[in-house]
Amino acid sequence: MMKFTPLIKPSYYKIALFNILFLLAFQVPAKVVQVVDTFRQEYAIKYYLPTEKNKLVKVASDRNLRIQLLNNYHLLKPTGGSFLYSGILKMDVTYRYDSLEHFRDFISYKEEFVYLTDKAVYSNGWAGSLYLKHSLAQVKLFEANDQFDFLLTDGENLQLLNRTGKKIWEGKSKMPVIGLAYDAKHRAFWVLTESGLFILGSDKLELKRVFEGKEFTCFALTEQGTGLIIGTKAGYLRLTIDDVGNAVSEPVWNRKLPCNELTTVKEIDEQLWFGSSAGAFRERKDGGFDYYFGERWLPGNHVSSIAKGPMTSILIATDAGLTQLLAKKMTLKQKADYYDKQVRARHIRNGLNATLRGMKHGDLSTGYMSDSDNDGLWTAMYLAAEALRFAVEQDSAALYNCKESLLAMERLYSVNPLIGFPSRSFERIGHKNELADAKVWLDAADGLWSWKSTTSSDEAIGHIFAFSVLAEVVEDAFIREKAISLMDSLMSHILDHDLYLVDHDGKATLWGKWHPDYVNQFPVNVGDRKLNSSNIIAMLQSAYHFTKKEKYKERALELMEKFGYYENLMRPMSEIGKADEHADDKSKLLSERWNHSDDEMYFLGYWGLYRYAFNDTLKANYKKAIIDHWEYERPEKDALWNFFAAMVGEKDPDLLQSRQFLEEYPLDLINWGIQNSHRKDLNFLADNFMDQTTDVVLSPKERPIHRHNRTMFILDEGESGDEEYSAGDIWLLPYWLGRYLNLLE
C-alpha cells in the first residue's frame, strides 16, 4: 500500500489514481442501530401568487382534500408544490360555472365548500342542491349555523336566510361588520365590528351588544364556545362566555405577542393560531408562541387567513401566496438520514463540504457549490461526523464518505508546493479569475488546479480535530494511517516554522500564529491569548498521542511550563473581556466583543486537549477549564457544546435542550430573511460583551440559519434565499457526537 510521507511531496496523479481505485474497491457490511424516540418535524410547502403581491382574502379545504383560496373575487388553487420546491396559485376552473362568478366570500361548511356571490349562496356539494338568492348587492361576509341557515352582511345590513332561501331576520349595524361566527353551544351567531361584539340568538332574533372596545380586527370562538378571543391592532383579549351568551368577568389582555397587529385568529385542534401583519404564530401550552416568519415558512408576512388543511396540516394565506404547514413524526435518526441525503446531493464539492450559493430566490436548481475560506474546517467537521457515524453504525456508506473527504483534505496539502501547509481550498484553474478574492489564489504546478493561500488557525484546529477523531474511532488501517500522517505533516510544519503557519511568500499567515511572542503580547484578559494557548496545546497533545514523537510533547510542556500557556488556557472566562484603554490597538480590536468563531475553535480543540492529556492531573484541570467555558455558552443551548461538556464528564449537560436543538432545527437550510427584533413577547437584554440579545435563546426554527461559529442569539438576518447551508457540520456533527457518547439513546 502506498504511504503518505508527510515531509515529502507525493506525486499528484499517482495518489489520485490510487485513491479512486481504492474507493471503488472496498465494501463493508452495514449495521443499523435504530433510535425510536419520535417527535413532530414541521416543514412548509409554499405556493406563490404569479403576479404582484395582493391580499388573499381567505383559504379553506374540504372533505375531498381540496384547497381553495379567494383572491380578487376569484377562486384559486395550489399546484405543483413540494418541500423546497415552491408551487404557484392558479385560477380554479375545476367547475366551469365557478369561473363565471364574482365571489365575495366562501367557507368550508360541513366539510364542503359553500360560496357567497353578489347574487346567491351556493355549493357544488350535495349534488349542487344548495342555491339561495339574496338581495345584498355589496355583500361581503357570511356564516352558517348547523341547520343550513346563513347570516349575510354587506358591512351594514344583515340578513338571515333559512335553507329554503327565505329571509327570516334582517337588521343593521351602526359600525361596519368585520367578522361573523356561529356558536353551536349557545345556538347563536356572533357579530364583530371594530368597536363592539354582538350576539344574535336563535330563539330571540335580536342583535345584542355583549362587549365594547376599539380597534377590533378579528375574533374566534374557543373551548367549545365557553371562551372568545378578540384580536386587535394592539394584541388580543380573552373573554369568558356564560351559558346565556354574556361575557363574564373582565377581559384578559395579552399584548406580548410576536406581533400585536392581528389580522386573523383561529382555534384549530384546541390550539390558537394567529395571523398578523408580520407573520403567523401558534400559542403553546406554556403560554409562549411558535413563530412563523419569513420565507422559510411563508411566501409573504402579511397573513390574511388561517384554516385547518388536509392531513392535519395548517393553511396560512398571505399577501404573496399560501403556505401549507405540515408535520410528520420522525426519529432523530430519520432526520439524520434526511440531512445525509441533503449533503450528498448538493454539498460535496470534490470531496469538500460546501455551501450551495448563487440561488435565485431559493431555487435549488440555480445554485452552485462554492469554495470558501473555511473549506478545510467545514469539511473537517463533516468528516468527524461521518467518522462517528461509522463508529456507531459500521455503515459502509459512512466509511466511503470518510475516505472521500479525507482524500479531499489530503489534496489541500498536496495541491500546493509547501510541505505540511494546508490550502484553504482548491478549484479548477479556469474559475480563478471569477473569484472575488482571486489575489490569494495560486496556480498549481499541473496547470489544472488553483489553491487558496492565507490559511488560518481555525483551519488548523479543525484539521487536527478531524484527523484525531478518524484515528481514534474508525477501525480502518488506510484511514488511520492517512489521518495520522496528515496530522504529523501539519504539526511538523508548525514546529519547523517556530509555531507559525508559513505561506508561499515565506511569511506567517495572518492568524496562523502560536509563538509566545505573538500569544503573550496580548493582555491576559484578551481572548486570543487563552484561545491560541488552548488550541496549540491540544494540537501538540494530539500529535504526540498518535505519533509518539517526543518533539510534540517536549514543545507542549515547554510552552506550558516556561511560557505560561497552562495559565493562559486555564484562565477563567470571567476574566476575559475588553482590553483596557492602555492596551495596543490590535488587542482592542480583537476584544471589542466576544468572537463566537473562537468558541468553535475552543470546543473542537477540547477533543484533543481533554482526551489526550499527558496525565490525569492535567486532564482533571482541563475539565475544569472546559466546563467553565461551557457555563458561559450554556444559554445558547447548542447541542454541540453540550455534548462536548458531557464528553469531559459534566453531570448535567442539558441533554433535554440538546434534543430540542436537534429536533427543532428546520429541514429547510436556505438563508431566508428572518426578523425577530420587533417581537413583543421577547425580553431583550442591554448590549453586552457576549452578544446575548434576549434572556432566553429562540428555537432554531425561528432564528437565522448559521454555523456554530456565530452566536445562537442572532435575531435578524436580511437574506433572500440565495444560499443553502450544508447540514454536515451544522447538524450531523452534534448528532453523531451525541450518538457516539450514548447521549441520545
Disulfide bonds with the S-S distance in Angstrom:
none
